[in-house]
Amino acid sequence: MYYIVDSEKSFEQATADLATAVQHHGFGVLHVHDLGNTLRSKGHDFPEQCQVFEVCNPGQAAKVLAADMRLNMALPCRISVFTENGKTKLGLIKPAPMLASLSSDPALAEVAAAVEAKTIQMVDDAK
C-alpha cells in the first residue's frame, strides 16, 4: 500500500529534486504542505522535517472524476519527503490499491495503475 524509499540526499535537496521530477513526468505541484514547520509553529516539539506535495495530472484527474465524481476526495495524489531519525525518505500511498478500495471500475484501475507508475518514477528520480 505504501511506496517508501531512503535517500542519501539532504531533505532540502530531495524536496527540490522531487519538484523537478514532478514536472518532468507531466504533473504539476498544486501545493506543498510543510507539516514540520506547521507543527512547530503551533508549539509542538517536532524534530523531523515533512513536506507533503500535492501533485496532479489534469488529464488523468479528469478521467477519474468523469468515472465517479465522489473520487474527488481521493485527489490529488500526495508524495511526501520526510526525515525519520535524521534520515531522508520519500514516499506515497499507492494510487492503484487506494482507488481499488473505493471503486471496482476497470477503467479507473487502468488510470490508477498509470498514475502509480508515474508517481513511483518521480520518487525514484528524486531519491
C-alpha positions as CSV (number, residue, x, y, z in Angstrom):
1,M,0.0,0.0,0.0
2,Y,3.0,2.3,0.7
3,Y,6.0,3.0,-1.5
4,I,8.8,4.5,0.6
5,V,12.5,4.8,-0.3
6,D,15.5,6.0,1.6
7,S,17.6,8.8,0.1
8,E,21.2,9.8,0.7
9,K,20.3,13.4,-0.1
10,S,19.6,16.1,2.3
11,F,15.9,16.9,3.0
12,E,16.3,20.2,1.1
13,Q,17.9,18.6,-2.0
14,A,15.3,15.8,-2.1
15,T,12.4,18.3,-2.0
16,A,14.0,20.3,-4.8
17,D,14.6,17.2,-6.9
18,L,11.0,16.0,-6.3
19,A,9.6,19.3,-7.6
20,T,11.7,18.9,-10.7
21,A,10.7,15.2,-11.2
22,V,7.0,16.0,-10.9
23,Q,7.2,18.5,-13.7
24,H,9.4,16.2,-15.8
25,H,6.7,13.5,-15.7
26,G,3.9,15.8,-16.8
27,F,2.4,16.5,-13.5
28,G,2.1,19.8,-11.6
29,V,2.6,20.7,-8.0
30,L,-0.6,22.2,-6.7
31,H,0.6,22.8,-3.2
32,V,3.3,21.8,-0.7
33,H,2.2,21.4,2.9
34,D,5.2,21.9,5.3
35,L,3.9,19.8,8.2
36,G,7.1,20.0,10.2
37,N,7.0,23.8,10.3
38,T,3.3,23.9,10.9
39,L,3.5,21.7,13.9
40,R,6.5,23.6,15.3
41,S,4.6,26.9,14.7
42,K,1.7,25.6,16.8
43,G,4.0,24.9,19.8
44,H,4.6,21.2,19.2
45,D,8.1,19.7,19.7
46,F,8.5,18.0,16.3
47,P,12.2,17.4,15.4
48,E,11.6,15.9,12.0
49,Q,11.1,17.5,8.6
50,C,8.0,16.7,6.5
51,Q,6.7,18.3,3.3
52,V,3.7,16.8,1.5
53,F,3.5,17.6,-2.2
54,E,0.0,17.6,-3.7
55,V,0.6,16.6,-7.4
56,C,-1.8,16.3,-10.3
57,N,-2.0,15.4,-13.9
58,P,-5.2,17.2,-15.2
59,G,-5.9,14.6,-17.9
60,Q,-5.8,11.7,-15.5
61,A,-7.8,13.6,-12.8
62,A,-10.5,14.4,-15.4
63,K,-10.8,10.7,-16.3
64,V,-11.2,9.7,-12.6
65,L,-13.8,12.4,-12.0
66,A,-15.7,11.6,-15.2
67,A,-16.0,8.0,-14.0
68,D,-17.0,8.8,-10.4
69,M,-17.3,12.3,-9.0
70,R,-17.1,11.0,-5.4
71,L,-13.4,10.2,-6.1
72,N,-12.6,13.9,-5.9
73,M,-12.0,13.2,-2.2
74,A,-9.0,10.9,-3.2
75,L,-7.4,13.6,-5.3
76,P,-4.8,15.0,-5.8
77,C,-2.0,12.5,-5.3
78,R,0.3,13.2,-2.5
79,I,4.1,12.5,-2.3
80,S,6.0,13.1,0.9
81,V,9.6,14.0,1.6
82,F,10.4,13.5,5.3
83,T,13.0,12.7,7.8
84,E,12.9,9.8,10.2
85,N,15.6,9.7,12.8
86,G,17.6,12.2,10.7
87,K,17.4,10.1,7.5
88,T,15.7,11.5,4.4
89,K,12.9,9.4,2.9
90,L,10.4,9.8,0.1
91,G,7.1,8.1,-0.1
92,L,3.5,7.8,-1.3
93,I,0.4,5.8,-0.8
94,K,0.0,3.8,-4.0
95,P,-2.9,5.1,-6.1
96,A,-3.9,1.7,-7.5
97,P,-4.8,-0.1,-4.2
98,M,-6.3,3.1,-2.8
99,L,-8.7,3.6,-5.7
100,A,-9.4,-0.1,-5.9
101,S,-10.7,0.1,-2.3
102,L,-13.1,2.9,-3.5
103,S,-14.2,1.6,-6.9
104,S,-14.2,-1.7,-8.9
105,D,-14.4,0.2,-12.2
106,P,-11.7,-1.4,-14.5
107,A,-11.2,1.9,-16.4
108,L,-10.3,3.6,-13.1
109,A,-7.9,0.7,-12.3
110,E,-6.1,1.4,-15.5
111,V,-5.8,5.1,-14.8
112,A,-4.7,4.4,-11.2
113,A,-2.0,2.0,-12.5
114,A,-0.7,4.6,-14.9
115,V,-0.6,7.3,-12.2
116,E,1.0,4.9,-9.8
117,A,3.8,4.1,-12.2
118,K,4.5,7.8,-12.8
119,T,4.5,8.8,-9.2
120,I,6.8,6.0,-8.3
121,Q,9.1,7.2,-11.1
122,M,9.0,10.6,-9.6
123,V,10.1,9.3,-6.2
124,D,12.8,7.2,-7.7
125,D,14.1,10.1,-9.8
126,A,14.2,12.4,-6.7
127,K,15.8,9.9,-4.3
